[in-house]
């Protein structure tokens, strides 16, 4: 109640000085700083392949002593952000994050822009309770990247090893949905019983859903920046200066090898080493909008909610730290009161 009372006093005093906000930070890249095929049998051309495919290995619980991840072949793309993020960036909103990348394959797979229920994969995965898929094809999904065996976004490079062995649950870099801020491995979400939310699904305007996809078709991945897990992952990437993303799918792999039985109907993407990759390799567009000064919760207005956050976090180092100096104190209170009712 005392917080609301203080806000009322401020309102009666008519404090409104006009907030200050910086211009949006727009980061664009026409090529990745890192791209890599994360596939256990990719040992002869690590980080230098002109193309990288993504497919699944469902229903393979054991093959000659090895078991493959359900999301078997994954494609990693990475962008270094440190040079583009202002050193004094404090409170901000991520309003847009898009990755584009084109396929090299011609007529190899059918376009599906929709998420398929996990039960539609159960038949291929030899799990009970499967249902039919209501549309043709499988979606191409984008996730964050998690690490194991001592690696992180800074130490895992194009030439880093896939993992200690050819098996499932061992890859050093893996697709993650960053659920509740935890970089869990979603490579085996079916058998693990995980309900997974992708960061984005690949879409294109070149063909209609259900149609065969021609070569050089550009796919667009609009990351769901309104998803708190995606937002948290992107903020960690911005803070660390390295954005790493994984493209994955569960298209059936090629028959007679390559990860298990299947049709071979899956996409292959341009890598930056491809001599024909200009305008087709992975590209990034990321927009960061700094919040107005004093707008602690980035709601677009400096109001009682911001005041309450500051007072609740007093002498702490949490959300009430309006000026991002590491502690919530009188400077933050003054910043809120000095910009009271500012809109931006």
Buried (B, 14 or more C-beta within 10 A) or exposed (E): EEBEEBBEEBBEEEBBBEBEBBEEBEBEBEBBBBBBBBBBBBEEEBBEBBBBBBBBBBBBEEEEEEBBBBBBBBBBBBBBBEEBBEEEBBBBBBEBBBBBBBBBBEEBBBBBBBEBEBBBBBBBBEBEEBEEBEBEBBBBBBBBBBBBEEBBBEEBEBEBEBBEEBBBEBBBBBBBBBBEEEBBBBBBBBBEEBEBBBBBBBBBEBEEBEBBBEEBBBBBBBBBBEBEBBBBBBEBBBEBBBBBBBBBBBBBBBEEEBBBBBEBBBBBBBBBBBEEBEEBBBBBBBBBBBBBBBBBBEEBBBBBBBBBBBBEBEEEEEBBBBBEEEBBBEEBBBBBBBBBBBBB
